[in-house]
Amino acid sequence: MLQDKLTQLWVRCTGKKIDPDKHSWIIGPLGEENVISDQYLKRMAEQDQLKVIVNEKNSGLLDDWDRFDLSLDEKKKLNLKVKKFYENTSEYDFEVWSEWKGVFKPLGYLLTVIFSKRLQQLNIPVSSLVMSKGLKSKIIKLKKGEHTVWTIWYRKIKSTGDVIYSGIYTTTWMPHFQRNLLKVVFPLPNGNASVIMTKKILEDGSLLLSSDGKKFGENGFYFYVTDNKGNHWAKFVKALHEWIRVYVDEEDILRTDHNFKFFGINFLNLHYKIYKKNTHKTV
């Protein structure tokens, strides 16, 4: 599609050519030429002969918190409910509210028409009513034997069936920080978008993730594209930052606030209420 080719050209022209061996932290799974949805999962499983396991009991975004490089003090401060959510994500459901800000609302419509609806990726509705019935959530593990190679959090809007996110959750060693950071990869045609986030455990036990880096090599939002000649390019989008806070509120309800800023201006907020599946009881 023309819009995909223009985006890839923009990354090549304004980003930097990279060596995949020296910049392994930016490399990730690629999407198909057209619709993304869950097609890349099948290809990844077939290529590497991996088992696809959907919503295995007590399956989480993180198999091992030690990969997150938490200090002893951070482990003590982390709220147990937040910890259990990341370890057992498949056991939870969500109510979600989206809030596009003022002049950015037309941008939301434009992204939906040009990219999101067609690719079934990064598909955030402009109207919060679209998500009023909540999300369908799956944790998909691609495994070799008992070892998890990839973890995918696959979320669809119940009212429309559209995919809002199909993200691959992992950690990556960042030379700039000399530690592992959370990395979420969203496959796109001939490349991907990825968000690399630092973490902080706040005094109230909540988890704060942020992609507020200022330059290439720091935490932030990246586009990555490649071609059939073995060339690789990456673009650090320094204008786009996001913060995710997972916390327990004053009524003991587990929640997430996900805030986006563009050139320092808040343009989108997502709010999640999290509860055990099939119970609608808060946790």
C-alpha positions as CSV (number, residue, x, y, z in Angstrom):
1,M,0.0,0.0,0.0
2,L,1.2,3.5,-0.8
3,Q,0.9,4.8,2.8
4,D,3.1,1.9,4.0
5,K,5.7,2.6,1.4
6,L,5.8,6.3,2.3
7,T,6.2,5.5,6.0
8,Q,9.1,3.1,5.2
9,L,10.7,5.8,3.0
10,W,10.4,8.3,5.8
11,V,12.2,5.9,8.2
12,R,15.0,5.3,5.7
13,C,15.4,9.0,4.9
14,T,15.1,10.5,8.4
15,G,16.3,7.6,10.5
16,K,19.7,5.9,10.6
17,K,21.1,2.8,8.9
18,I,22.0,0.3,11.5
19,D,24.0,-2.9,12.0
20,P,21.7,-5.6,13.4
21,D,24.6,-7.1,15.4
22,K,25.5,-3.8,17.0
23,H,21.9,-2.7,17.5
24,S,20.3,-6.0,18.4
25,W,18.1,-4.3,20.9
26,I,16.1,-2.6,18.1
27,I,15.6,-5.7,16.0
28,G,12.2,-7.6,16.3
29,P,9.6,-9.6,14.5
30,L,8.3,-8.2,11.2
31,G,4.7,-8.0,9.9
32,E,3.1,-9.1,6.7
33,E,2.7,-6.9,3.6
34,N,-0.9,-6.1,4.2
35,V,-3.1,-7.1,7.2
36,I,-1.1,-7.7,10.4
37,S,-3.6,-8.9,13.0
38,D,-2.3,-12.3,14.1
39,Q,-0.8,-13.5,10.8
40,Y,2.8,-12.9,11.9
41,L,2.3,-15.3,14.8
42,K,1.6,-18.2,12.5
43,R,4.7,-17.3,10.4
44,M,6.9,-17.0,13.5
45,A,5.7,-20.4,14.8
46,E,6.2,-22.2,11.5
47,Q,9.7,-20.7,10.8
48,D,11.1,-21.7,14.2
49,Q,8.9,-24.7,14.9
50,L,7.3,-23.3,18.0
51,K,4.2,-24.4,19.8
52,V,1.4,-21.8,20.0
53,I,-0.3,-21.8,23.4
54,V,-3.2,-19.5,24.0
55,N,-4.3,-18.4,27.5
56,E,-2.5,-21.1,29.3
57,K,-3.6,-21.1,33.0
58,N,-1.7,-18.4,35.0
59,S,0.1,-17.2,31.8
60,G,1.6,-13.7,32.2
61,L,3.4,-11.0,30.3
62,L,6.5,-11.7,32.5
63,D,7.6,-15.3,33.2
64,D,10.4,-14.1,35.4
65,W,10.6,-10.8,37.2
66,D,14.4,-11.2,37.5
67,R,14.6,-10.3,33.8
68,F,13.3,-6.9,34.8
69,D,16.3,-6.2,37.0
70,L,14.4,-5.2,40.1
71,S,16.4,-4.3,43.2
72,L,15.6,-5.9,46.5
73,D,14.1,-2.7,47.7
74,E,11.9,-2.5,44.6
75,K,10.8,-6.1,45.0
76,K,9.7,-5.3,48.6
77,K,7.8,-2.1,47.5
78,L,6.0,-3.6,44.5
79,N,2.3,-4.1,45.2
80,L,1.4,-7.8,45.2
81,K,-1.6,-7.3,43.1
82,V,0.4,-5.5,40.4
83,K,3.0,-8.3,40.5
84,K,0.3,-11.0,40.2
85,F,-1.3,-9.2,37.2
86,Y,2.0,-9.4,35.2
87,E,2.5,-13.0,36.2
88,N,-1.0,-14.2,35.5
89,T,-2.3,-11.8,32.8
90,S,-4.4,-14.4,31.1
91,E,-6.7,-14.6,34.2
92,Y,-7.9,-11.0,33.9
93,D,-10.4,-8.9,31.9
94,F,-10.6,-5.2,31.3
95,E,-12.9,-2.2,31.1
96,V,-11.3,0.5,29.1
97,W,-11.9,4.2,28.4
98,S,-10.1,6.2,25.7
99,E,-9.7,10.0,25.8
100,W,-8.3,11.8,22.7
101,K,-7.5,15.4,23.5
102,G,-9.1,18.3,21.6
103,V,-7.3,19.1,18.3
104,F,-5.7,15.6,18.3
105,K,-9.1,13.9,17.8
106,P,-9.0,14.3,14.0
107,L,-5.5,12.7,14.1
108,G,-7.1,9.6,15.7
109,Y,-9.7,9.4,12.9
110,L,-6.9,9.8,10.3
111,L,-4.8,7.0,11.8
112,T,-7.8,4.7,11.9
113,V,-8.7,5.3,8.3
114,I,-5.2,5.1,6.8
115,F,-3.4,2.5,9.0
116,S,-5.1,1.0,12.0
117,K,-8.3,-0.4,10.6
118,R,-6.6,-2.0,7.7
119,L,-3.6,-3.4,9.5
120,Q,-5.5,-4.3,12.6
121,Q,-2.8,-2.9,14.8
122,L,-2.4,0.1,17.1
123,N,-6.2,0.6,16.6
124,I,-7.3,3.0,19.3
125,P,-10.9,4.2,18.8
126,V,-11.6,7.9,18.9
127,S,-14.9,7.4,20.7
128,S,-14.7,5.8,24.2
129,L,-18.2,4.3,23.6
130,V,-16.7,1.9,21.1
131,M,-14.8,0.2,24.0
132,S,-17.6,0.5,26.5
133,K,-18.1,-3.3,26.4
134,G,-14.5,-3.9,27.2
135,L,-11.7,-5.9,25.5
136,K,-11.1,-9.6,24.7
137,S,-7.7,-10.4,25.9
138,K,-5.4,-13.3,25.1
139,I,-1.9,-14.2,26.2
140,I,-0.2,-16.2,23.5
141,K,3.0,-18.0,24.2
142,L,5.3,-19.3,21.4
143,K,7.3,-22.0,23.0
144,K,10.1,-24.4,22.2
145,G,9.6,-27.3,24.6
146,E,8.9,-25.6,28.0
147,H,10.8,-22.5,27.1
148,T,8.9,-19.4,26.1
149,V,10.5,-17.7,23.1
150,W,7.9,-15.0,22.6
151,T,4.9,-13.6,24.6
152,I,2.1,-11.8,22.7
153,W,-0.6,-9.8,24.3
154,Y,-3.5,-9.9,21.8
155,R,-6.4,-7.5,22.5
156,K,-9.6,-7.0,20.6
157,I,-12.5,-4.6,21.1
158,K,-15.6,-6.7,22.0
159,S,-18.1,-4.4,20.3
160,T,-16.4,-4.4,16.9
161,G,-14.0,-7.3,16.8
162,D,-11.1,-5.0,15.8
163,V,-7.6,-5.6,17.2
164,I,-6.5,-2.7,19.3
165,Y,-3.1,-4.1,20.1
166,S,-1.1,-7.2,19.0
167,G,2.1,-6.6,20.9
168,I,5.1,-8.9,21.6
169,Y,6.3,-8.4,25.1
170,T,10.0,-9.0,26.0
171,T,12.9,-7.4,27.7
172,T,16.0,-6.1,25.9
173,W,19.5,-5.3,27.1
174,M,20.1,-1.6,26.6
175,P,23.8,-0.6,26.4
176,H,23.0,3.0,27.4
177,F,21.4,1.9,30.7
178,Q,23.5,-1.2,31.2
179,R,20.4,-3.2,32.2
180,N,17.3,-4.8,30.8
181,L,14.3,-2.7,29.8
182,L,10.8,-3.7,28.8
183,K,10.3,-3.8,25.1
184,V,6.9,-4.1,23.3
185,V,7.1,-4.8,19.5
186,F,4.2,-4.1,17.2
187,P,4.8,-5.8,13.8
188,L,4.1,-3.6,10.7
189,P,4.7,-4.2,7.0
190,N,8.4,-4.9,6.4
191,G,9.3,-3.8,9.9
192,N,7.8,-2.9,13.2
193,A,7.2,-0.2,15.8
194,S,8.6,-0.8,19.2
195,V,8.3,0.9,22.6
196,I,11.2,0.5,25.0
197,M,10.4,1.5,28.6
198,T,12.3,2.1,31.8
199,K,10.6,1.0,35.0
200,K,10.2,2.5,38.5
201,I,8.5,1.2,41.6
202,L,6.8,4.1,43.3
203,E,6.4,4.5,47.1
204,D,2.7,3.4,46.9
205,G,3.8,0.1,45.3
206,S,2.6,1.0,41.8
207,L,4.7,0.3,38.6
208,L,5.6,3.2,36.4
209,L,6.8,2.5,32.9
210,S,8.1,5.3,30.7
211,S,9.4,5.9,27.2
212,D,10.6,9.4,27.8
213,G,14.1,9.2,26.4
214,K,15.7,12.1,24.5
215,K,17.9,10.5,21.9
216,F,18.6,7.3,19.9
217,G,19.8,4.5,22.2
218,E,17.5,5.6,25.1
219,N,14.1,4.5,26.1
220,G,11.4,5.6,23.6
221,F,9.4,4.9,20.5
222,Y,11.2,3.4,17.4
223,F,10.3,2.5,13.9
224,Y,12.4,-0.2,12.3
225,V,12.3,-1.3,8.6
226,T,14.3,-3.7,6.5
227,D,14.4,-4.8,2.9
228,N,15.2,-8.0,0.9
229,K,18.9,-6.9,0.4
230,G,19.8,-7.1,4.1
231,N,19.6,-3.4,4.9
232,H,18.2,-2.2,8.2
233,W,17.1,1.3,9.3
234,A,15.7,2.6,12.6
235,K,14.0,5.9,13.5
236,F,13.8,7.2,17.0
237,V,10.7,9.3,17.3
238,K,11.8,11.8,20.0
239,A,8.5,13.8,19.9
240,L,6.4,10.8,21.1
241,H,6.5,9.8,24.8
242,E,4.3,7.6,26.9
243,W,3.8,6.6,30.5
244,I,2.0,3.5,32.0
245,R,1.1,3.4,35.7
246,V,-0.3,0.2,37.1
247,Y,-1.6,0.7,40.5
248,V,-4.2,-0.2,43.2
249,D,-6.6,2.7,43.9
250,E,-8.1,3.8,47.2
251,E,-10.9,1.3,46.8
252,D,-8.5,-1.6,46.3
253,I,-9.2,-1.8,42.6
254,L,-6.4,-2.6,40.2
255,R,-6.1,0.0,37.4
256,T,-3.8,1.3,34.7
257,D,-3.4,4.8,33.4
258,H,-1.7,5.0,30.0
259,N,-0.8,8.5,28.9
260,F,0.7,9.7,25.6
261,K,2.4,13.0,24.8
262,F,3.5,14.6,21.5
263,F,6.1,17.4,21.8
264,G,5.2,17.6,25.4
265,I,1.4,17.9,24.8
266,N,-0.9,15.3,26.2
267,F,-3.0,13.9,23.3
268,L,-4.4,10.6,24.4
269,N,-5.2,8.9,27.7
270,L,-6.3,5.3,28.2
271,H,-7.8,4.1,31.5
272,Y,-8.1,0.4,32.4
273,K,-10.1,-1.2,35.2
274,I,-8.7,-4.7,35.7
275,Y,-10.6,-7.7,37.3
276,K,-10.6,-11.5,37.3
277,K,-12.1,-13.1,34.3
278,N,-15.7,-14.4,34.5
279,T,-16.2,-12.8,37.9
280,H,-16.3,-9.0,37.3
281,K,-15.0,-8.8,40.8
282,T,-12.3,-6.3,41.3
283,V,-8.9,-7.6,42.5
